[in-house]
Amino acid sequence: MKRITVAKGDGIGPEIMDATLKIILAAGAELEIDEIEIGEKVYLSGNTSGISSESWDIIRRNKIFLKAPITTPQGGGYKSLNVTTRKFLGLYANVRPCTSLHPFVSTKHPVMDMVIVRENEEDLYAGIEHQQTDEVIQCLKLISRPGCEKIVRYAFEYAKQQNRKKVTCFSKDNIMKQTDGLFHQVFNEIAKEYPEIENEHWIVDIGAAKVADTPEDFDVIVMPNLYGDIISDIAAQITGSVGLAGSANIGEECSMFEAIHGSAPTIAGQNVANPSGLLQGAVMMLNHIGQTEVAEKIQNAWLKTLEDGIHTQDIYKESTSKQKVGTKEFADAVIANLGQKPAQLKPVSYANNTVMNLPKYQRKPSAKKELAGVDVFVHWSGTNPDELADKMKSIESDGINLSMITNRGIKVWPDGFKETFCTDHWRCRFKPSENQKIQKEHVIKLLQNALHEIIDVVKTENLYDFDGKAGYSLGQGQ
């Protein structure tokens, strides 16, 4: 028996949660339920986070959270509970199945059956941004080895449990060789541990094009946060069934399961809402906690119900539907089909009662880290790189010399092209001369010299070698 936390949410939330719980308990799910209140009432009581500290305690104790949609009041000052939950609980994996239900839901891709596994915590979504000059703002893209290992391993474990055959990695490591390069490298390392599962890699731009054109070529796709956000929406859209989709947010300690749609307050209380999205989230929850036989029974009964033409109003069409039903009646129809399988739609098969093997990240031995140079970023309103080079050479000392200047990543000195457009943001790289080592004291001396010469340094970035391998980009044009 597994104790879980349930929140019925706002709008249509209570109706679809009641229907979902009725189905999963009728199917034999072994659950004990603690209900909490979150969302609009909590917000309007004066709690800007939408959740009480007592509710947090229950979620953290039970570890498994099944959440209906909530309403965030309009106006400033109210925090997104979804974002807060993902970050506070370390929910590193966002998992979104995208499966076509042709011919019962209209789509141009009738055999599409893929799962997007998106890293959920880092990448550009760290939201670390700085304006450094009049013309240039930076956003830091943070990719960590723990983040890569956790999300990639989850993708392979999910594929193993769900009897899927292939995991595909999307990255842009032909350009971002350090960050996306690490993601691809970790994918290759972990793929070797799952020889029974096919693996492949695509550059994200052509991969996205293939998702939109031939999604049937993919099975499970794993990718960093930004790409996963974009491509999961593309995939959900082309299935034609956004309102039927569930989502899982998986962490090392806690996990949250939900529908991807909102609270739809305009139809609340009318017994017309489709509970399928939340039911899909619940099926993912049951798989996650190892109750896969129950999950399989529910999923096949749900598919059989759709195949029988028993549809709620959102997907009802005279050409394909046979009976328009309400929320409660749809739940009853799914329960009546428990133990049956669809004939036209593809039945599901999960690895029986298999809990995914998701060990906590173990930090690797530290590499030999050596300072190799420093990039000094300068705000300078001139346009001639040669003039800037003369200015930067004036701060050289102790054999630490200017080796390169780039602008927006393109080398403009030495041997730059006059046609290259330059902003007021310049990266000036200093490296030690041959047979000389650079120390952090040298970096401080460079900055002291820059201050004396009235050079506006907006940022420095130390350059390191790790086990003799450069841990920094070399700059385009070199």
Secondary structure, 3 states (H helix, E strand, C coil): CEEEEEECCCCCHHHHHHHHHHHHHHCCCCEEEEEECCCHHHHHCCCCCCCCHHHHHHHHHHCEEEECCCCCCCCCCCCCHHHHHHHHCCCCEEEEEEECCCCCCCCCCCCCEEEEEEECCCEHHHCCEEECCCCCEEECCECCHHHHHHHHHHHHHHHHHCCCCEEEEEECCCCCCCHHHHHHHHHHHHHCCCCCCEEEEEEHHHHHHHHHHCHHHCCEEEECHHHHHHHHHHHHHHHCCHHHCEEEEECCCCEEEEECCCCCHHHCCCCCCCCHHHHHHHHHHHHHCCCHHHHHHHHHHHHHHHHCCEECCCCCCCCCCCEECCHHHHHHHHHHCCCCCCCCCCCCCCCCCCCCCCCCCCCCCCCCEEEEEEEEEEECCCCCHHHHHHHHHCCCECCEEEEEEEECCEEEECCCCCCCCCCCEEEEEEEECCCCCCCHHHHHHHHHHHHHCCCCEEEEEEEEEECCEECCCCCECC
